[in-house]
């Protein structure tokens, strides 16, 4: 199993993979820890939300926008 993040606009359209990191993780925990450390950089690069994938299966989608 491989875990990864798909980077998306606010309406769920995937962003260009060439501009975003293509990290693969061996566990969900590793993927979530990485996101916790890098979410602000991803948001600054244009990602409004991310979707966690286990291979090709969608696990969940999460906003990268700071709460108001």
C-alpha positions as CSV (number, residue, x, y, z in Angstrom):
1,X,0.0,0.0,0.0
2,X,1.1,3.5,-0.8
3,X,-0.3,6.6,0.7
4,X,-0.2,10.0,-1.1
5,X,-1.8,13.4,-1.2
6,X,-3.7,14.9,-4.2
7,X,-3.5,18.7,-4.2
8,X,-6.6,20.5,-5.3
9,X,-8.3,23.9,-5.9
10,X,-11.2,24.9,-3.6
11,X,-13.6,23.3,-6.0
12,X,-11.8,19.9,-6.0
13,X,-9.9,20.3,-9.3
14,X,-6.5,18.7,-9.1
15,X,-3.5,21.0,-9.4
16,X,-0.6,20.4,-11.8
17,X,1.6,17.6,-10.3
18,X,4.7,19.2,-11.6
19,X,4.3,22.1,-9.2
20,X,3.5,20.1,-6.1
21,X,5.5,17.5,-4.2
22,X,5.0,13.9,-5.3
23,X,5.7,12.2,-1.9
24,X,4.7,8.6,-1.3
25,X,4.3,7.3,2.2
26,X,4.3,3.7,3.7
27,X,1.6,4.6,6.3
28,X,-1.3,6.9,6.8
29,X,0.4,8.3,9.9
30,X,3.5,9.2,8.0
31,X,1.4,11.0,5.3
32,X,-0.6,12.9,7.9
33,X,2.5,13.9,9.9
34,X,4.1,15.2,6.7
35,X,1.0,17.2,5.8
36,X,1.0,18.7,9.3
37,X,4.6,19.9,8.8
38,X,4.0,21.2,5.2
39,X,0.4,22.4,4.8
40,X,1.2,26.1,5.0
41,X,3.8,25.8,2.1
42,X,1.2,23.8,0.1
43,X,-1.4,26.5,0.7
44,X,1.0,29.2,-0.3
45,X,1.8,27.3,-3.5
46,X,-1.9,27.3,-4.5
47,X,-3.5,24.3,-2.9
48,X,-6.8,25.0,-1.2
49,X,-7.5,21.5,-0.2
50,X,-5.9,18.0,-0.2
51,X,-7.2,14.5,-0.6
52,X,-5.5,11.6,1.1
53,X,-5.3,8.5,-1.2
54,X,-4.5,4.9,-0.3
55,X,-3.3,3.7,-3.6
56,X,-6.3,4.8,-5.8
57,X,-8.9,4.9,-3.0
58,X,-10.0,8.2,-1.6
59,X,-9.7,8.3,2.2
60,X,-10.7,11.9,3.0
61,X,-10.5,15.5,1.8
62,X,-9.4,18.3,4.0
63,X,-9.2,22.1,3.6
64,X,-5.9,23.9,3.9
65,X,-7.5,27.3,4.5
66,X,-6.9,28.7,8.0
67,X,-10.1,28.9,10.1
68,X,-11.6,32.3,10.5
